[in-house]
Structures are given as C-alpha cells and as structure tokens.
Amino acid sequence: MVFEPLPLPPGVRSRFVPNINGLTMHLLEAGFESQDRPCLLLLHGFPELAYSWRKVILPLAAAGFHVIAPDQRGYGRTTGWDGDYDGDLASFGMLNLVRDAFGLVAALGYRTVAAVVGHDFGSPVAAWCALIRPDVFRAVVLMSAPFAGPPPLPFNTAQQGTPGGASGASPATAVENIYAALAALKRPRKHYQWYYATREADANMRQCPQGLHAFLRAYYHMKSADWKHNTPFPLQAWSADELAKMPTYYIMDLDQGMAETVASEMPSAAEQGARIALHSNPSPAAPSMYRLCSLLARATGECISALATSSACRPAPARTCEAVICWTVPVTGCSKSSRNT
C-alpha cells in the first residue's frame, strides 16, 4: 500500500516497522540520530493518530529523548489488523495492545522505555504497559483519561452463589440497565460508547454528509474548552437522569449519530481564527519526568491541573514504575480543535 507523504516538520520522520505482533506499524519519530538516547513512547487517543503528536515530538526530542509515536492497532497507516465489524475483536484487547507497544520498542532495540505517555484512549494502554511490564516501561504519563486500575478478582463466589456476589448483579447487567434507562427518558438518550459499538457508527462518521474534515473540526471544537457549553461539574450518581446532564457528545440523543450531534456546533470562521498561540518554546534540558510533563503541557497546550508522583515511586528495584499523572481540565484557549485538525 502506497501512502502520500505526511506534512511533517523538519526533524520528524515517518517510517514503517514490519512484524510487530502481526502488524506493520507506522510511526513518527524524532531524536533518532543518536543511539544512546532514552526512549519515549507516545500513544495517541481516539479519533487521533501518531500525527496528533506532531507538535510535541520535536520539543521532547530537543530535551534529549528518542521520541516514538506509532499509529496504534486499528488506526491510520498501521496495517495487519482485522477491520471487519463481525471479525474477532480479541486482538484489540488491552493485553494485546500492550504486546503491540512492547514489540515495537523491542524491534527498535530498546530493552527499557524512559516513559510511556498516553492520551485519551492511549492513556489506559499506557497504564497497562506500566502495570504489566514495569521492568520495560519505567514511567507512565496519563493525559485526559484516568486509570481505574485492574478489575478486581472474583472473590468468595462459591459462598455467594452468583458471579455478582450478594446482589447477583453482574457489571454487564448494570451497563445494560443504564442503557435501557437512558433510552426510556422523556428525551431518549444513549451513551456514546454504546453508539461507537454499533454497526452503523463507522459509516455515520467517515461518510457523513458534511465531509470528514468538517466532522472532525466540529467534533474537536465541541469537546474543547472553546465550546461555551463545556462547564464540567461532578455527577451525583450513576443514573440516567444524572448522565443526561452531560453534553451530547457523551450522552447522545437516541435518534442521532455523532455526525448529526456535532454538525450544529461547527465553529464559525471567526471562532476558528481566534485560537490562542502557544508562545512557550522551552530550551533543551536534561531528561526528567517533571521536565517531560512541562514540555507536554507547553507543547500541546494541555492545561495540567495537578502533577503527582506516586508514593510507590522509587528509583531502585527493577520491577517498579514511576507514575507521573497529568490530569487535564478544560481551560479557555486550550482547544483540541486548533491542534488536531
């Protein structure tokens, strides 16, 4: 398969690495000139690509890293995965995505990675990388999506008599119940993750009437801090009534796809031109995790509200992983729409 060259900044190159857990992985990289640099692995979110990191790669490379940003399984120019809706989904499980990441860095000659950085959907993948192979992925940065931890092991099920314990309600049943409750509201709604799992979702977005570029522009604008209705607040309960308070890009109208949901929120030309310029251009410095978070914040425009180092972080034993968690919050001017389209 032949692809057109990407419009990349000087110093960032695109290449393909074959035989990565059944994939031919496409990646962007910088800082590859020297063989002794520590490696940073950047894992993109949805609906994004390695290209989404293009403004981050060079500042991190200037800080002394070899920066690698792949198109993950199912995305972009990476090939070898099954895109059939009725195909086997097992290859998209988190453990196999970790195997993809591990296979890539091993193929590139790295036994350890200074940090794996995940944004959005890439965040849980990064977390699982550090959880499963802390000897390889020595530190982790999670952006925009917190990690809830591994699922609890079933306990005392023989005594309780049912997989769900005393209540008898399994997690799957609880999810089904909330979907039914959302659909039964006076204004019927649906959870966006349920929509993404439907057969029609792919064509609804990729073949939308407004065109893919316009769809993505409106999608990113509506999820950014530039959209005036984004005023986060805590929900009081996991209930249909509470979930229905969320924006429609999360709790959608039941009769609309995502293309219709965002179409009315397409930013005007004036709004698109009012983006905030990123003036910070940090100078190269010795690699450190705090420096990494600073560079990520400045280069991406993400607004870091808290930076915490895990109490378990210690530099010594081989099977430990430093956790630097970047929780991001919407702040006016930090528009994803200005960075990803």
Residue pairs with C-beta under 8 A, 6 or more apart in sequence:
1 79
3 77
5 14
6 14
6 28
6 51
8 14
8 28
8 54
9 54
9 58
11 30
11 58
11 61
12 28
12 29
12 30
12 54
12 57
12 58
13 28
13 29
13 30
13 32
14 26
14 27
14 28
15 26
15 27
15 29
16 24
16 25
16 26
16 27
16 77
17 24
17 25
17 27
17 104
17 107
17 108
18 24
19 107
20 100
20 103
20 104
20 107
21 96
21 99
21 100
21 103
22 80
22 81
22 91
23 73
23 78
23 79
23 80
23 81
23 100
24 78
24 79
24 80
25 70
25 71
25 78
25 100
25 104
26 50
26 70
26 71
26 76
26 77
26 78
27 50
27 68
27 69
27 70
27 71
27 104
28 50
28 51
28 53
28 54
28 57
28 68
28 69
28 70
29 57
29 66
29 67
29 68
29 69
30 57
30 58
30 60
30 61
30 66
30 67
31 37
31 60
31 61
31 62
31 64
31 65
31 66
31 67
32 66
34 66
35 109
37 64
37 65
37 66
38 64
38 65
38 66
38 113
38 114
38 287
39 65
39 66
39 67
39 68
39 105
39 108
39 110
39 112
39 113
39 114
40 60
40 65
40 66
40 67
40 68
40 113
40 114
40 115
40 116
40 117
40 292
41 68
41 69
41 70
41 101
41 104
41 105
41 113
41 115
41 116
41 117
41 126
41 129
41 137
42 50
42 53
42 56
42 57
42 67
42 68
42 69
42 117
42 119
42 122
43 69
43 70
43 72
43 101
43 116
43 117
43 118
43 119
43 122
43 123
43 125
43 126
44 50
44 52
44 53
44 69
44 71
44 72
44 75
44 119
44 120
44 121
44 122
45 52
45 118
45 119
45 120
45 121
45 122
45 123
45 144
45 145
46 120
46 121
47 205
47 216
47 219
48 75
48 119
48 120
48 340
49 71
49 75
49 76
50 69
50 70
50 71
50 76
51 76
52 119
52 339
52 340
53 67
53 69
55 278
55 299
55 300
55 339
56 67
56 295
56 296
56 299
56 300
57 67
57 69
59 281
59 282
59 295
59 298
59 299
60 67
60 292
60 295
60 296
60 299
61 67
62 283
62 284
63 282
63 284
63 285
63 286
63 287
63 291
63 292
63 295
64 284
64 285
64 286
64 287
65 114
65 287
68 104
68 105
68 108
70 78
70 100
70 101
70 104
71 77
71 78
72 78
72 97
72 100
72 121
72 122
72 125
73 81
73 91
73 92
73 96
73 97
73 100
74 81
74 83
74 92
81 91
81 92
82 88
82 91
85 199
85 202
90 96
94 124
94 125
94 128
95 128
95 132
97 125
97 128
98 125
98 128
98 129
98 132
98 133
101 116
101 125
101 129
101 137
102 129
102 133
102 136
105 113
105 136
111 136
112 135
112 136
112 137
112 138
113 136
113 137
113 138
114 138
114 139
114 287
115 137
115 138
115 139
115 140
115 141
115 289
115 292
115 322
115 324
116 126
116 129
116 130
116 137
116 139
116 140
116 141
117 126
117 140
117 141
117 143
117 292
117 296
118 124
118 125
118 126
118 127
118 140
118 141
118 142
118 143
118 145
119 143
119 144
119 145
120 143
120 144
120 145
121 145
123 142
123 143
123 144
123 145
123 146
123 147
124 145
124 147
126 137
126 140
126 141
126 142
127 140
127 142
127 147
129 136
129 137
129 140
130 137
130 139
130 140
130 321
130 323
131 150
131 321
134 319
134 320
134 321
135 318
135 319
137 321
138 321
138 322
139 289
139 321
139 322
139 323
139 324
140 321
140 322
140 323
140 324
141 289
141 292
141 293
141 296
141 324
141 325
141 326
142 325
142 326
142 327
143 296
143 302
143 326
143 328
144 302
144 328
146 325
146 327
154 163
156 165
157 163
157 165
160 166
162 168
163 170
164 170
164 171
164 173
178 191
178 238
178 239
178 240
178 243
179 190
179 191
179 194
181 239
181 240
182 188
182 189
182 190
182 191
182 240
182 243
182 244
182 251
182 254
183 189
183 190
183 254
184 240
185 240
185 241
185 244
187 244
187 253
188 253
188 254
188 255
189 240
189 243
189 244
189 251
189 252
189 253
189 254
190 251
190 252
190 253
190 254
191 243
191 250
191 251
191 252
192 249
192 250
192 251
192 252
192 258
195 201
195 252
195 257
195 258
200 257
201 257
201 258
204 257
204 258
204 259
205 212
205 215
205 257
205 258
205 259
206 212
208 215
208 257
208 259
208 263
209 259
210 218
210 259
210 263
210 266
213 341
214 266
215 258
215 259
215 262
215 263
216 340
216 341
217 266
217 267
217 272
217 337
217 341
218 262
218 263
218 265
218 266
218 267
219 249
219 258
219 262
220 335
220 336
220 337
220 340
220 341
221 227
221 262
221 265
221 266
221 267
221 271
221 335
221 337
222 247
222 249
222 261
222 262
222 265
223 230
223 249
223 336
224 230
224 330
224 334
224 335
224 336
224 337
224 338
225 303
225 330
225 331
225 332
225 333
225 334
225 335
226 267
226 271
226 274
226 275
226 332
226 333
226 335
226 337
226 338
227 265
229 247
230 247
230 330
232 329
232 330
233 245
235 242
235 243
235 245
235 246
236 242
243 251
244 251
245 251
248 256
248 261
249 258
249 261
249 262
252 258
252 261
253 261
267 337
272 337
272 338
275 333
275 335
275 337
275 338
276 301
276 333
276 334
276 335
276 338
278 298
278 299
278 301
280 298
280 299
281 298
282 294
282 295
282 298
285 291
289 309
289 322
289 324
290 307
290 324
292 324
293 304
293 307
293 324
293 326
296 302
296 304
296 326
297 303
297 304
297 326
300 339
301 333
301 334
301 335
301 338
301 339
302 326
302 328
302 334
303 328
303 329
303 330
303 331
303 334
304 326
304 327
304 328
305 327
305 328
305 329
306 325
306 326
306 327
307 324
307 325
307 326
308 324
308 325
309 322
309 323
309 324
310 322
310 323
310 325
312 320
312 323
313 320
313 321
313 322
313 323
314 320
315 322
